[in-house]
């Protein structure tokens, strides 16, 4: 997997190119009626849902933070709060998430956000040589190593996913 320039031109691809990180663009035809953007991406790209990650924003002690978990799991808010060292975390309002990241819901990438937010990657992602995250718009995913992802977002890893 090498660095591939793309015309997608999202803040995420620009950040990856600037950092010199190896990544692959994985585009697919997005269905606006899809119930789960992440599961849609996994199916369209033929990738195990455990490797396709969703980026979720939470409000934690008055500030925003990011939890990244596999698309076939749920974010464990108590575990995320503990990983962040705060008392409580609740899901952020979609408008707040969009305003803070510069991305639309369903296409929020953990990479290239407007502001660097505290970020926790579910530790299961480290079991895979590569993972996929949103590239900054619906129908565009980026494949990269989980270690590179953590370095780019200056994040930590912890078990923050749970099965539904």
DOFIPA-725852 format. One record per residue (C-alpha): residue in three letters; residue number from 1; z, x, y. Coordinates in Angstrom, 2 decimals. Each point is the difference from the previous one (the first is absolute). Last residue first. Layout:
N
+-----+-----+---------+---------+---------+
: res :   n :      up :    east :   north :
+-----+-----+---------+---------+---------+
: Ala : NUM :       Z :       X :       Y :
...
+-----+-----+---------+---------+---------+
END
This chain:
164
+-----+-----+---------+---------+---------+
: res :   n :      up :    east :   north :
+-----+-----+---------+---------+---------+
: Unk : 164 :   20.83 :  -24.91 :   -4.38 :
: Unk : 163 :    0.38 :    3.63 :   -1.08 :
: Unk : 162 :    1.79 :    2.29 :    2.40 :
: Unk : 161 :   -1.07 :    2.75 :    2.33 :
: Unk : 160 :    2.29 :    2.21 :    2.12 :
: Unk : 159 :    0.66 :    2.88 :   -2.39 :
: Unk : 158 :    0.08 :    2.84 :    2.55 :
: Unk : 157 :   -2.53 :    2.27 :    1.69 :
: Unk : 156 :    0.17 :    1.46 :    3.48 :
: Unk : 155 :   -2.51 :   -0.07 :    2.81 :
: Unk : 154 :   -1.54 :    2.36 :    2.54 :
: Unk : 153 :   -3.00 :   -2.36 :    0.02 :
: Unk : 152 :   -2.48 :    2.76 :   -0.76 :
: Unk : 151 :    2.36 :    1.89 :   -2.35 :
: Unk : 150 :    0.75 :   -3.09 :   -2.07 :
: Unk : 149 :   -3.69 :   -0.84 :   -0.32 :
: Unk : 148 :   -0.84 :    3.58 :   -0.96 :
: Unk : 147 :    2.62 :   -0.18 :   -2.77 :
: Unk : 146 :   -1.35 :   -3.37 :   -1.14 :
: Unk : 145 :   -3.42 :    1.60 :   -0.49 :
: Unk : 144 :   -2.89 :   -1.77 :    1.68 :
: Unk : 143 :   -2.18 :   -3.06 :   -0.40 :
: Unk : 142 :   -0.83 :   -2.02 :    3.11 :
: Unk : 141 :   -0.61 :   -3.73 :   -0.05 :
: Unk : 140 :   -2.40 :   -2.09 :    2.04 :
: Unk : 139 :   -0.65 :   -3.71 :   -0.61 :
: Unk : 138 :    2.48 :   -1.19 :    2.60 :
: Unk : 137 :    0.41 :    2.53 :    2.76 :
: Unk : 136 :    2.06 :    3.11 :    0.64 :
: Unk : 135 :   -0.77 :    2.09 :   -3.06 :
: Unk : 134 :    2.48 :   -1.87 :   -2.12 :
: Unk : 133 :    1.70 :    2.17 :   -2.57 :
: Unk : 132 :   -1.18 :    1.35 :   -3.35 :
: Unk : 131 :    1.93 :    2.40 :   -2.21 :
: Unk : 130 :   -0.86 :    3.32 :   -1.61 :
: Unk : 129 :    1.53 :    2.28 :   -2.65 :
: Unk : 128 :    2.36 :   -2.81 :   -0.99 :
: Unk : 127 :    3.74 :    0.17 :   -0.81 :
: Unk : 126 :    0.80 :    0.61 :    3.68 :
: Unk : 125 :   -0.88 :   -3.62 :    0.76 :
: Unk : 124 :    2.99 :   -1.11 :   -2.10 :
: Unk : 123 :    2.28 :    1.45 :    2.71 :
: Unk : 122 :   -0.74 :   -2.89 :    2.33 :
: Unk : 121 :   -1.03 :    1.52 :    3.33 :
: Unk : 120 :    2.47 :   -0.28 :    2.88 :
: Unk : 119 :   -1.14 :    0.27 :    3.61 :
: Unk : 118 :    1.88 :    0.35 :    3.30 :
: Unk : 117 :   -2.60 :   -0.92 :    2.62 :
: Unk : 116 :   -2.52 :    2.25 :    1.73 :
: Unk : 115 :   -1.54 :   -2.10 :    2.72 :
: Unk : 114 :   -3.58 :   -1.16 :    0.37 :
: Unk : 113 :   -0.54 :    0.21 :   -3.77 :
: Unk : 112 :   -2.39 :    2.61 :   -1.34 :
: Unk : 111 :    1.06 :   -0.17 :   -3.65 :
: Unk : 110 :    2.19 :   -2.74 :   -1.51 :
: Unk : 109 :   -3.05 :   -2.23 :    0.18 :
: Unk : 108 :    0.25 :   -3.62 :    0.99 :
: Unk : 107 :   -3.10 :   -1.87 :   -1.17 :
: Unk : 106 :    1.47 :   -3.23 :   -1.34 :
: Unk : 105 :    1.79 :   -0.52 :    3.30 :
: Unk : 104 :   -2.12 :    1.42 :    2.80 :
: Unk : 103 :    0.40 :    3.61 :    1.15 :
: Unk : 102 :    1.25 :    1.54 :    3.24 :
: Unk : 101 :    3.26 :    0.93 :   -1.73 :
: Unk : 100 :    2.68 :   -1.31 :    2.36 :
: Unk :  99 :   -1.96 :   -3.00 :    1.30 :
: Unk :  98 :   -1.20 :   -1.01 :   -3.46 :
: Unk :  97 :    3.49 :    0.22 :   -1.51 :
: Unk :  96 :    1.52 :   -1.92 :    2.92 :
: Unk :  95 :   -2.63 :   -2.74 :   -0.36 :
: Unk :  94 :    0.65 :   -0.20 :   -3.75 :
: Unk :  93 :    3.77 :   -0.46 :    0.53 :
: Unk :  92 :    1.94 :    2.76 :   -1.69 :
: Unk :  91 :    1.50 :   -0.51 :   -3.46 :
: Unk :  90 :    3.75 :    0.46 :   -0.01 :
: Unk :  89 :    2.08 :    3.16 :   -0.38 :
: Unk :  88 :    3.78 :    0.33 :    0.01 :
: Unk :  87 :    2.80 :    2.51 :    0.23 :
: Unk :  86 :   -2.02 :    3.09 :    0.84 :
: Unk :  85 :   -0.34 :    3.38 :   -1.70 :
: Unk :  84 :   -3.77 :   -0.30 :   -0.41 :
: Unk :  83 :    0.24 :    0.31 :   -3.79 :
: Unk :  82 :    2.85 :   -2.53 :   -0.01 :
: Unk :  81 :   -2.04 :   -2.44 :    2.10 :
: Unk :  80 :   -2.95 :    0.48 :   -2.36 :
: Unk :  79 :    2.16 :   -0.71 :   -3.03 :
: Unk :  78 :    1.33 :   -3.17 :    1.61 :
: Unk :  77 :   -3.51 :   -1.08 :    1.04 :
: Unk :  76 :   -1.46 :    0.42 :   -3.49 :
: Unk :  75 :   -3.73 :   -0.13 :    0.79 :
: Unk :  74 :   -1.81 :   -2.05 :   -2.61 :
: Unk :  73 :   -2.24 :    1.27 :   -2.78 :
: Unk :  72 :   -3.64 :   -0.33 :   -1.12 :
: Unk :  71 :   -1.29 :    1.54 :    3.23 :
: Unk :  70 :    1.92 :    3.25 :   -0.60 :
: Unk :  69 :    2.52 :    0.76 :    2.77 :
: Unk :  68 :    0.00 :    1.52 :    3.50 :
: Unk :  67 :    2.91 :   -0.93 :    2.29 :
: Unk :  66 :   -0.35 :    0.59 :    3.73 :
: Unk :  65 :    2.59 :   -0.14 :    2.78 :
: Unk :  64 :    0.50 :   -1.97 :    3.21 :
: Unk :  63 :    3.08 :    0.13 :    2.18 :
: Unk :  62 :    2.94 :   -2.30 :    0.68 :
: Unk :  61 :    2.13 :    1.02 :   -2.98 :
: Unk :  60 :   -2.97 :   -0.17 :   -2.38 :
: Unk :  59 :   -2.97 :   -2.23 :    0.73 :
: Unk :  58 :   -2.50 :    0.34 :   -2.77 :
: Unk :  57 :   -3.64 :    0.90 :   -0.30 :
: Unk :  56 :   -1.87 :   -0.08 :   -3.29 :
: Unk :  55 :   -2.74 :    2.34 :   -1.15 :
: Unk :  54 :   -1.51 :   -0.89 :   -3.34 :
: Unk :  53 :   -0.82 :    2.54 :   -2.70 :
: Unk :  52 :   -2.71 :    0.11 :   -2.64 :
: Unk :  51 :    1.00 :    2.37 :   -2.82 :
: Unk :  50 :    2.20 :   -2.54 :   -1.87 :
: Unk :  49 :   -2.85 :   -2.52 :    0.40 :
: Unk :  48 :   -2.06 :    2.08 :   -2.49 :
: Unk :  47 :   -3.40 :    0.54 :    1.63 :
: Unk :  46 :   -3.28 :   -1.82 :   -0.63 :
: Unk :  45 :   -0.93 :    0.10 :    3.70 :
: Unk :  44 :   -0.44 :   -3.76 :    0.36 :
: Unk :  43 :    3.02 :   -0.73 :   -2.20 :
: Unk :  42 :    2.34 :    2.41 :    1.81 :
: Unk :  41 :   -1.26 :   -1.11 :    3.42 :
: Unk :  40 :    0.52 :   -3.70 :   -0.81 :
: Unk :  39 :    3.49 :    0.82 :   -1.27 :
: Unk :  38 :    0.73 :    1.61 :    3.36 :
: Unk :  37 :   -1.50 :   -2.74 :    2.16 :
: Unk :  36 :    1.94 :   -2.66 :   -1.88 :
: Unk :  35 :   -1.08 :   -3.65 :    0.33 :
: Unk :  34 :   -3.68 :    0.84 :    0.48 :
: Unk :  33 :   -1.81 :   -2.55 :    2.17 :
: Unk :  32 :   -1.40 :    2.59 :    2.42 :
: Unk :  31 :   -1.70 :    1.75 :   -2.97 :
: Unk :  30 :   -0.39 :    3.69 :    0.85 :
: Unk :  29 :   -3.07 :    1.80 :   -1.34 :
: Unk :  28 :    1.20 :    3.43 :   -1.06 :
: Unk :  27 :    0.45 :    3.44 :    1.57 :
: Unk :  26 :    1.70 :    3.02 :   -1.59 :
: Unk :  25 :   -0.02 :    2.98 :    2.38 :
: Unk :  24 :    1.15 :    3.17 :   -1.71 :
: Unk :  23 :    2.63 :    2.40 :    1.23 :
: Unk :  22 :    0.69 :    3.73 :    0.32 :
: Unk :  21 :    2.18 :    0.68 :    3.03 :
: Unk :  20 :   -1.33 :    2.12 :    2.86 :
: Unk :  19 :    2.60 :   -1.42 :    2.39 :
: Unk :  18 :   -2.69 :   -1.02 :    2.49 :
: Unk :  17 :   -2.02 :   -1.66 :   -2.76 :
: Unk :  16 :    3.02 :   -1.93 :   -1.24 :
: Unk :  15 :    0.95 :   -1.14 :    3.51 :
: Unk :  14 :   -3.59 :   -1.13 :    0.71 :
: Unk :  13 :   -0.12 :   -1.90 :   -3.28 :
: Unk :  12 :    3.25 :   -1.80 :    0.84 :
: Unk :  11 :   -0.93 :   -0.70 :    3.65 :
: Unk :  10 :   -3.06 :   -1.80 :   -1.36 :
: Unk :   9 :   -3.45 :    1.48 :    0.39 :
: Unk :   8 :   -1.57 :   -1.76 :   -2.96 :
: Unk :   7 :   -3.01 :    2.27 :    0.48 :
: Unk :   6 :    1.42 :    2.31 :   -2.57 :
: Unk :   5 :    0.49 :    3.67 :   -0.55 :
: Unk :   4 :    0.98 :    0.90 :   -3.52 :
: Unk :   3 :    2.66 :    2.57 :   -0.72 :
: Unk :   2 :   -0.20 :    0.89 :   -3.59 :
: Unk :   1 :    1.09 :   -1.63 :   -3.23 :
+-----+-----+---------+---------+---------+
END
